């Protein structure tokens, strides 16, 4: 009769298998260490920043006169050079304060007073030119205009280049006609849906494509399209109605 297998009399503790929870705790601990190190470095770097007073005296108030005086002082003696540099630095600071006071006074003036001051300055300049004794000094010299190299009047003689230029103009005409038909006045045309689209990139400004295409239309001798675009700009483009960034306006 076969001997039946007996169960073990001792119970051995089961080994804990590596669970995803333990790995998550380890990852959290590592991330916490990295985050703590970053915070320590950021706050520790504050103590290594230079003194602001030294920056003001060495950067914002630096001028060629200070450098010249400092070099002269170093040649003649350190004590004398330091004294001269301090005097010049004090003078520069005083001039800086006077300029700030003058600017504040100018800003506090009424716009009409500022216009009067500008007009008086212009009259003084004109009187100075008249007193110079030159009757033709007020007239700008006539300079003969020489047309720079460009598209009009400087067509290439190479047939291949002419063909390429004609193809580019044909593509431009196709794009402009579709924009005028489906999205006139919008910022751009969606070619698939054939609908106008005005994104928030230009704020509330409309007709970005028209403004951007003005020079291209003129260079490509598409004068009818150029006149139509110019008419739209005159009637509809108004920068006072929207808030647009300076680089976008340019």
ZADO-1210 file (C-alpha; in nm, 4 decimals, padded with zeros to 6 digits):
<atoms>
<atom x="00.0000" y="00.0000" z="00.0000" code="UNK" pos="1"/>
<atom x="00.1598" y="00.3264" z="-00.1066" code="UNK" pos="2"/>
<atom x="00.2519" y="00.5679" z="00.1587" code="UNK" pos="3"/>
<atom x="00.0333" y="00.8719" z="00.1408" code="UNK" pos="4"/>
<atom x="00.2121" y="01.1993" z="00.1111" code="UNK" pos="5"/>
<atom x="00.2003" y="01.3779" z="00.4386" code="UNK" pos="6"/>
<atom x="00.1555" y="01.7487" z="00.4803" code="UNK" pos="7"/>
<atom x="00.4508" y="01.9301" z="00.6361" code="UNK" pos="8"/>
<atom x="00.4319" y="01.9601" z="01.0087" code="UNK" pos="9"/>
<atom x="00.5991" y="02.3071" z="01.0087" code="UNK" pos="10"/>
<atom x="00.4505" y="02.6116" z="00.8481" code="UNK" pos="11"/>
<atom x="00.7032" y="02.8268" z="00.6676" code="UNK" pos="12"/>
<atom x="00.6163" y="03.1935" z="00.6254" code="UNK" pos="13"/>
<atom x="00.5271" y="03.2837" z="00.2719" code="UNK" pos="14"/>
<atom x="00.7688" y="03.5167" z="00.0958" code="UNK" pos="15"/>
<atom x="00.6152" y="03.8426" z="-00.0014" code="UNK" pos="16"/>
<atom x="00.6122" y="03.8882" z="-00.3711" code="UNK" pos="17"/>
<atom x="00.7010" y="04.2211" z="-00.5220" code="UNK" pos="18"/>
<atom x="00.3710" y="04.3960" z="-00.5670" code="UNK" pos="19"/>
<atom x="00.3022" y="04.7044" z="-00.7809" code="UNK" pos="20"/>
<atom x="00.2193" y="04.8940" z="-00.4649" code="UNK" pos="21"/>
<atom x="00.5734" y="04.8557" z="-00.3313" code="UNK" pos="22"/>
<atom x="00.7166" y="04.9811" z="-00.6592" code="UNK" pos="23"/>
<atom x="00.4861" y="05.2808" z="-00.6479" code="UNK" pos="24"/>
<atom x="00.6005" y="05.3660" z="-00.2980" code="UNK" pos="25"/>
<atom x="00.9632" y="05.3467" z="-00.4099" code="UNK" pos="26"/>
<atom x="00.8984" y="05.5726" z="-00.7073" code="UNK" pos="27"/>
<atom x="00.7179" y="05.8218" z="-00.4873" code="UNK" pos="28"/>
<atom x="01.0083" y="05.8222" z="-00.2444" code="UNK" pos="29"/>
<atom x="01.2594" y="05.8879" z="-00.5232" code="UNK" pos="30"/>
<atom x="01.0475" y="06.1697" z="-00.6665" code="UNK" pos="31"/>
<atom x="01.0178" y="06.3201" z="-00.3190" code="UNK" pos="32"/>
<atom x="01.3959" y="06.3150" z="-00.2818" code="UNK" pos="33"/>
<atom x="01.4469" y="06.4828" z="-00.6199" code="UNK" pos="34"/>
<atom x="01.1863" y="06.7471" z="-00.5409" code="UNK" pos="35"/>
<atom x="01.3466" y="06.8171" z="-00.2020" code="UNK" pos="36"/>
<atom x="01.6893" y="06.8527" z="-00.3640" code="UNK" pos="37"/>
<atom x="01.5529" y="07.1023" z="-00.6190" code="UNK" pos="38"/>
<atom x="01.3906" y="07.3124" z="-00.3470" code="UNK" pos="39"/>
<atom x="01.7123" y="07.3100" z="-00.1438" code="UNK" pos="40"/>
<atom x="01.9165" y="07.4243" z="-00.4434" code="UNK" pos="41"/>
<atom x="01.6720" y="07.7019" z="-00.5318" code="UNK" pos="42"/>
<atom x="01.6599" y="07.8450" z="-00.1820" code="UNK" pos="43"/>
<atom x="02.0314" y="07.7956" z="-00.1314" code="UNK" pos="44"/>
<atom x="02.1132" y="07.9925" z="-00.4457" code="UNK" pos="45"/>
<atom x="01.9546" y="08.3027" z="-00.2921" code="UNK" pos="46"/>
<atom x="02.2443" y="08.3346" z="-00.0479" code="UNK" pos="47"/>
<atom x="02.4945" y="08.3435" z="-00.3351" code="UNK" pos="48"/>
<atom x="02.3306" y="08.6369" z="-00.5176" code="UNK" pos="49"/>
<atom x="02.5489" y="08.9523" z="-00.5390" code="UNK" pos="50"/>
<atom x="02.4732" y="09.2669" z="-00.3446" code="UNK" pos="51"/>
<atom x="02.2262" y="09.4955" z="-00.5246" code="UNK" pos="52"/>
<atom x="02.4094" y="09.8125" z="-00.4192" code="UNK" pos="53"/>
<atom x="02.7281" y="09.6878" z="-00.5841" code="UNK" pos="54"/>
<atom x="02.5339" y="09.6117" z="-00.9001" code="UNK" pos="55"/>
<atom x="02.3890" y="09.9627" z="-00.9073" code="UNK" pos="56"/>
<atom x="02.7251" y="10.1258" z="-00.8573" code="UNK" pos="57"/>
<atom x="02.9095" y="09.8968" z="-01.0973" code="UNK" pos="58"/>
<atom x="02.6574" y="09.8475" z="-01.3780" code="UNK" pos="59"/>
<atom x="02.3832" y="10.1091" z="-01.3942" code="UNK" pos="60"/>
<atom x="02.6080" y="10.4048" z="-01.3158" code="UNK" pos="61"/>
<atom x="02.9011" y="10.2932" z="-01.5278" code="UNK" pos="62"/>
<atom x="03.0087" y="10.5402" z="-01.7931" code="UNK" pos="63"/>
<atom x="03.3243" y="10.6109" z="-01.9989" code="UNK" pos="64"/>
<atom x="03.4118" y="10.9026" z="-01.7715" code="UNK" pos="65"/>
<atom x="03.4064" y="10.6751" z="-01.4657" code="UNK" pos="66"/>
<atom x="03.6241" y="10.4167" z="-01.6392" code="UNK" pos="67"/>
<atom x="03.8707" y="10.6844" z="-01.7550" code="UNK" pos="68"/>
<atom x="03.8894" y="10.8371" z="-01.4093" code="UNK" pos="69"/>
<atom x="03.9327" y="10.4956" z="-01.2503" code="UNK" pos="70"/>
<atom x="04.2180" y="10.4053" z="-01.4829" code="UNK" pos="71"/>
<atom x="04.3848" y="10.7420" z="-01.4205" code="UNK" pos="72"/>
<atom x="04.3454" y="10.6920" z="-01.0480" code="UNK" pos="73"/>
<atom x="04.5013" y="10.3463" z="-01.0668" code="UNK" pos="74"/>
<atom x="04.8027" y="10.4907" z="-01.2456" code="UNK" pos="75"/>
<atom x="04.8522" y="10.7809" z="-01.0026" code="UNK" pos="76"/>
<atom x="04.7651" y="10.5966" z="-00.6847" code="UNK" pos="77"/>
<atom x="04.4941" y="10.3807" z="-00.5388" code="UNK" pos="78"/>
<atom x="04.3840" y="10.6324" z="-00.2752" code="UNK" pos="79"/>
<atom x="04.3591" y="10.9282" z="-00.5134" code="UNK" pos="80"/>
<atom x="04.1859" y="10.7148" z="-00.7776" code="UNK" pos="81"/>
<atom x="03.9267" y="10.5957" z="-00.5288" code="UNK" pos="82"/>
<atom x="03.8487" y="10.9511" z="-00.4204" code="UNK" pos="83"/>
<atom x="03.8057" y="11.0734" z="-00.7790" code="UNK" pos="84"/>
<atom x="03.5880" y="10.7754" z="-00.8664" code="UNK" pos="85"/>
<atom x="03.3625" y="10.8455" z="-00.5679" code="UNK" pos="86"/>
<atom x="03.3254" y="11.2114" z="-00.6686" code="UNK" pos="87"/>
<atom x="03.2454" y="11.1248" z="-01.0285" code="UNK" pos="88"/>
<atom x="03.0023" y="10.8551" z="-00.9181" code="UNK" pos="89"/>
<atom x="02.8255" y="11.1036" z="-00.6913" code="UNK" pos="90"/>
<atom x="02.8031" y="11.3522" z="-00.9803" code="UNK" pos="91"/>
<atom x="02.6577" y="11.0868" z="-01.2107" code="UNK" pos="92"/>
<atom x="02.3988" y="10.9940" z="-00.9502" code="UNK" pos="93"/>
<atom x="02.3053" y="11.3601" z="-00.9092" code="UNK" pos="94"/>
<atom x="02.2692" y="11.4020" z="-01.2870" code="UNK" pos="95"/>
<atom x="02.0577" y="11.0880" z="-01.2937" code="UNK" pos="96"/>
<atom x="01.8279" y="11.2249" z="-01.0240" code="UNK" pos="97"/>
<atom x="01.8020" y="11.5597" z="-01.2058" code="UNK" pos="98"/>
<atom x="01.7073" y="11.3792" z="-01.5273" code="UNK" pos="99"/>
<atom x="01.4382" y="11.1829" z="-01.3435" code="UNK" pos="100"/>
<atom x="01.2979" y="11.5017" z="-01.1913" code="UNK" pos="101"/>
<atom x="01.2940" y="11.6702" z="-01.5323" code="UNK" pos="102"/>
<atom x="01.1197" y="11.3698" z="-01.6871" code="UNK" pos="103"/>
<atom x="00.8563" y="11.3712" z="-01.4113" code="UNK" pos="104"/>
<atom x="00.7961" y="11.7426" z="-01.4639" code="UNK" pos="105"/>
<atom x="00.7559" y="11.6843" z="-01.8370" code="UNK" pos="106"/>
<atom x="00.5081" y="11.4033" z="-01.7814" code="UNK" pos="107"/>
<atom x="00.3045" y="11.6201" z="-01.5469" code="UNK" pos="108"/>
<atom x="00.2676" y="11.8886" z="-01.8123" code="UNK" pos="109"/>
<atom x="-00.0557" y="11.9309" z="-02.0012" code="UNK" pos="110"/>
<atom x="-00.0477" y="11.7927" z="-02.3574" code="UNK" pos="111"/>
<atom x="-00.1185" y="12.1405" z="-02.4949" code="UNK" pos="112"/>
<atom x="00.1873" y="12.2798" z="-02.3152" code="UNK" pos="113"/>
<atom x="00.4032" y="12.0016" z="-02.4573" code="UNK" pos="114"/>
<atom x="00.2770" y="12.0801" z="-02.8092" code="UNK" pos="115"/>
<atom x="00.3597" y="12.4475" z="-02.7567" code="UNK" pos="116"/>
<atom x="00.7122" y="12.3611" z="-02.6446" code="UNK" pos="117"/>
<atom x="00.7626" y="12.1427" z="-02.9514" code="UNK" pos="118"/>
<atom x="00.6322" y="12.4198" z="-03.1766" code="UNK" pos="119"/>
<atom x="00.8653" y="12.6749" z="-03.0154" code="UNK" pos="120"/>
<atom x="01.1624" y="12.4436" z="-03.0616" code="UNK" pos="121"/>
<atom x="01.0766" y="12.3999" z="-03.4300" code="UNK" pos="122"/>
<atom x="01.0484" y="12.7756" z="-03.4768" code="UNK" pos="123"/>
<atom x="01.3871" y="12.8250" z="-03.3158" code="UNK" pos="124"/>
<atom x="01.5409" y="12.5704" z="-03.5512" code="UNK" pos="125"/>
<atom x="01.3852" y="12.7429" z="-03.8546" code="UNK" pos="126"/>
<atom x="01.5077" y="13.0832" z="-03.7378" code="UNK" pos="127"/>
<atom x="01.8552" y="12.9428" z="-03.6920" code="UNK" pos="128"/>
<atom x="01.8539" y="12.8101" z="-04.0478" code="UNK" pos="129"/>
<atom x="01.7319" y="13.1427" z="-04.1852" code="UNK" pos="130"/>
<atom x="01.9998" y="13.3356" z="-03.9976" code="UNK" pos="131"/>
<atom x="02.2609" y="13.1099" z="-04.1520" code="UNK" pos="132"/>
<atom x="02.2377" y="13.3121" z="-04.4725" code="UNK" pos="133"/>
<atom x="02.1513" y="13.0257" z="-04.7031" code="UNK" pos="134"/>
<atom x="01.8229" y="13.0803" z="-04.8773" code="UNK" pos="135"/>
<atom x="01.8060" y="12.7260" z="-05.0060" code="UNK" pos="136"/>
<atom x="01.8809" y="12.5683" z="-04.6688" code="UNK" pos="137"/>
<atom x="01.5118" y="12.5126" z="-04.5960" code="UNK" pos="138"/>
<atom x="01.4619" y="12.3208" z="-04.9191" code="UNK" pos="139"/>
<atom x="01.5581" y="11.9574" z="-04.9336" code="UNK" pos="140"/>
<atom x="01.8089" y="11.8730" z="-05.2067" code="UNK" pos="141"/>
<atom x="01.6709" y="11.7096" z="-05.5179" code="UNK" pos="142"/>
<atom x="01.8043" y="11.3577" z="-05.5513" code="UNK" pos="143"/>
<atom x="01.7508" y="11.1630" z="-05.8682" code="UNK" pos="144"/>
<atom x="01.5604" y="10.8449" z="-05.7972" code="UNK" pos="145"/>
<atom x="01.7257" y="10.5325" z="-05.9266" code="UNK" pos="146"/>
<atom x="01.4892" y="10.2399" z="-05.9356" code="UNK" pos="147"/>
<atom x="01.6342" y="09.9435" z="-05.7433" code="UNK" pos="148"/>
<atom x="01.6454" y="09.5959" z="-05.8961" code="UNK" pos="149"/>
<atom x="01.3118" y="09.4242" z="-05.8648" code="UNK" pos="150"/>
<atom x="01.0400" y="09.2439" z="-06.0530" code="UNK" pos="151"/>
<atom x="00.8958" y="09.5166" z="-06.2723" code="UNK" pos="152"/>
<atom x="01.1258" y="09.6037" z="-06.5596" code="UNK" pos="153"/>
<atom x="01.3852" y="09.3441" z="-06.4632" code="UNK" pos="154"/>
<atom x="01.2324" y="09.0269" z="-06.5974" code="UNK" pos="155"/>
<atom x="01.4764" y="08.7404" z="-06.6453" code="UNK" pos="156"/>
<atom x="01.5731" y="08.6372" z="-06.9965" code="UNK" pos="157"/>
<atom x="01.6009" y="08.2688" z="-06.9095" code="UNK" pos="158"/>
<atom x="01.2925" y="08.0801" z="-07.0397" code="UNK" pos="159"/>
<atom x="01.3046" y="07.8295" z="-06.7543" code="UNK" pos="160"/>
<atom x="01.3049" y="08.1058" z="-06.4940" code="UNK" pos="161"/>
<atom x="01.0174" y="08.2785" z="-06.6720" code="UNK" pos="162"/>
<atom x="00.8180" y="07.9569" z="-06.6634" code="UNK" pos="163"/>
<atom x="00.8802" y="07.9167" z="-06.2899" code="UNK" pos="164"/>
<atom x="00.7764" y="08.2758" z="-06.2213" code="UNK" pos="165"/>
<atom x="00.4587" y="08.2315" z="-06.4236" code="UNK" pos="166"/>
<atom x="00.3749" y="07.9138" z="-06.2304" code="UNK" pos="167"/>
<atom x="00.4246" y="08.0884" z="-05.8963" code="UNK" pos="168"/>
<atom x="00.2015" y="08.3744" z="-06.0082" code="UNK" pos="169"/>
<atom x="-00.0615" y="08.1228" z="-06.1201" code="UNK" pos="170"/>
<atom x="-00.0534" y="07.9582" z="-05.7755" code="UNK" pos="171"/>
<atom x="-00.0838" y="08.2962" z="-05.6067" code="UNK" pos="172"/>
<atom x="-00.3804" y="08.3860" z="-05.8262" code="UNK" pos="173"/>
<atom x="-00.5507" y="08.0554" z="-05.7466" code="UNK" pos="174"/>
<atom x="-00.5008" y="08.1007" z="-05.3708" code="UNK" pos="175"/>
<atom x="-00.6166" y="08.4625" z="-05.3781" code="UNK" pos="176"/>
<atom x="-00.9294" y="08.3868" z="-05.5815" code="UNK" pos="177"/>
<atom x="-01.0333" y="08.1120" z="-05.3404" code="UNK" pos="178"/>
<atom x="-00.9695" y="08.3323" z="-05.0390" code="UNK" pos="179"/>
<atom x="-01.1725" y="08.6131" z="-05.1962" code="UNK" pos="180"/>
<atom x="-01.4559" y="08.3717" z="-05.2786" code="UNK" pos="181"/>
<atom x="-01.4854" y="08.1737" z="-04.9543" code="UNK" pos="182"/>
<atom x="-01.3174" y="08.3735" z="-04.6741" code="UNK" pos="183"/>
<atom x="-01.3008" y="08.7389" z="-04.7721" code="UNK" pos="184"/>
<atom x="-01.2327" y="08.9485" z="-04.4615" code="UNK" pos="185"/>
<atom x="-01.1333" y="08.6544" z="-04.2410" code="UNK" pos="186"/>
<atom x="-00.7822" y="08.5905" z="-04.1184" code="UNK" pos="187"/>
<atom x="-00.7339" y="08.2729" z="-04.3194" code="UNK" pos="188"/>
<atom x="-00.9079" y="08.0145" z="-04.5366" code="UNK" pos="189"/>
<atom x="-00.9514" y="07.6514" z="-04.4404" code="UNK" pos="190"/>
<atom x="-00.8755" y="07.4726" z="-04.7678" code="UNK" pos="191"/>
<atom x="-01.0648" y="07.1507" z="-04.6892" code="UNK" pos="192"/>
<atom x="-01.3904" y="07.2934" z="-04.5567" code="UNK" pos="193"/>
<atom x="-01.3556" y="07.6106" z="-04.7684" code="UNK" pos="194"/>
<atom x="-01.4617" y="07.8305" z="-04.4790" code="UNK" pos="195"/>
<atom x="-01.3117" y="08.1407" z="-04.3261" code="UNK" pos="196"/>
<atom x="-01.1332" y="08.1134" z="-03.9940" code="UNK" pos="197"/>
<atom x="-01.0181" y="08.3850" z="-03.7519" code="UNK" pos="198"/>
<atom x="-00.8057" y="08.2546" z="-03.4662" code="UNK" pos="199"/>
<atom x="-00.7289" y="08.4367" z="-03.1411" code="UNK" pos="200"/>
<atom x="-00.3666" y="08.4864" z="-03.2428" code="UNK" pos="201"/>
<atom x="-00.4414" y="08.8334" z="-03.3787" code="UNK" pos="202"/>
<atom x="-00.6913" y="08.9271" z="-03.1092" code="UNK" pos="203"/>
<atom x="-01.0020" y="09.0721" z="-03.2717" code="UNK" pos="204"/>
<atom x="-00.8153" y="09.1770" z="-03.5846" code="UNK" pos="205"/>
<atom x="-00.9691" y="09.0669" z="-03.9143" code="UNK" pos="206"/>
<atom x="-00.8219" y="09.0360" z="-04.2606" code="UNK" pos="207"/>
<atom x="-00.4704" y="08.9277" z="-04.1650" code="UNK" pos="208"/>
<atom x="-00.4281" y="08.7531" z="-04.5001" code="UNK" pos="209"/>
<atom x="-00.5220" y="09.0714" z="-04.6867" code="UNK" pos="210"/>
<atom x="-00.2705" y="09.2809" z="-04.4941" code="UNK" pos="211"/>
<atom x="00.0018" y="09.0205" z="-04.5357" code="UNK" pos="212"/>
<atom x="-00.0600" y="08.9842" z="-04.9103" code="UNK" pos="213"/>
<atom x="-00.0445" y="09.3539" z="-05.0022" code="UNK" pos="214"/>
<atom x="00.3255" y="09.3622" z="-05.0872" code="UNK" pos="215"/>
<atom x="00.3100" y="09.0250" z="-05.2627" code="UNK" pos="216"/>
<atom x="00.0225" y="09.1361" z="-05.4841" code="UNK" pos="217"/>
<atom x="00.2070" y="09.4528" z="-05.5810" code="UNK" pos="218"/>
<atom x="00.5361" y="09.2761" z="-05.6517" code="UNK" pos="219"/>
<atom x="00.3629" y="09.0164" z="-05.8688" code="UNK" pos="220"/>
<atom x="00.1949" y="09.2945" z="-06.0690" code="UNK" pos="221"/>
<atom x="-00.1545" y="09.1866" z="-05.9619" code="UNK" pos="222"/>
<atom x="-00.2667" y="09.5479" z="-05.9507" code="UNK" pos="223"/>
<atom x="-00.6425" y="09.4864" z="-05.9622" code="UNK" pos="224"/>
<atom x="-00.6220" y="09.2540" z="-05.6629" code="UNK" pos="225"/>
<atom x="-00.3918" y="09.5031" z="-05.4903" code="UNK" pos="226"/>
<atom x="-00.6424" y="09.7860" z="-05.5345" code="UNK" pos="227"/>
<atom x="-00.9226" y="09.5668" z="-05.3985" code="UNK" pos="228"/>
<atom x="-00.7148" y="09.4720" z="-05.0926" code="UNK" pos="229"/>
<atom x="-00.6145" y="09.8351" z="-05.0348" code="UNK" pos="230"/>
<atom x="-00.9782" y="09.9418" z="-05.0467" code="UNK" pos="231"/>
<atom x="-01.0680" y="09.6786" z="-04.7852" code="UNK" pos="232"/>
<atom x="-00.7843" y="09.7944" z="-04.5573" code="UNK" pos="233"/>
<atom x="-00.8943" y="10.1580" z="-04.5807" code="UNK" pos="234"/>
<atom x="-01.2564" y="10.0775" z="-04.4995" code="UNK" pos="235"/>
<atom x="-01.2321" y="09.7915" z="-04.2490" code="UNK" pos="236"/>
<atom x="-00.8900" y="09.7746" z="-04.0806" code="UNK" pos="237"/>
<atom x="-00.8842" y="09.9593" z="-03.7484" code="UNK" pos="238"/>
<atom x="-00.6150" y="09.8956" z="-03.4870" code="UNK" pos="239"/>
<atom x="-00.8026" y="10.1025" z="-03.2289" code="UNK" pos="240"/>
<atom x="-01.0749" y="09.8388" z="-03.2067" code="UNK" pos="241"/>
<atom x="-00.8482" y="09.5549" z="-03.0967" code="UNK" pos="242"/>
<atom x="-00.5534" y="09.4841" z="-02.8724" code="UNK" pos="243"/>
<atom x="-00.2762" y="09.3402" z="-03.0818" code="UNK" pos="244"/>
<atom x="00.0853" y="09.2724" z="-02.9845" code="UNK" pos="245"/>
<atom x="00.3531" y="09.4925" z="-03.1381" code="UNK" pos="246"/>
<atom x="00.5351" y="09.2124" z="-03.3220" code="UNK" pos="247"/>
<atom x="00.2066" y="09.0878" z="-03.4711" code="UNK" pos="248"/>
<atom x="00.1238" y="09.4404" z="-03.5901" code="UNK" pos="249"/>
<atom x="00.4652" y="09.4692" z="-03.7529" code="UNK" pos="250"/>
</atoms>
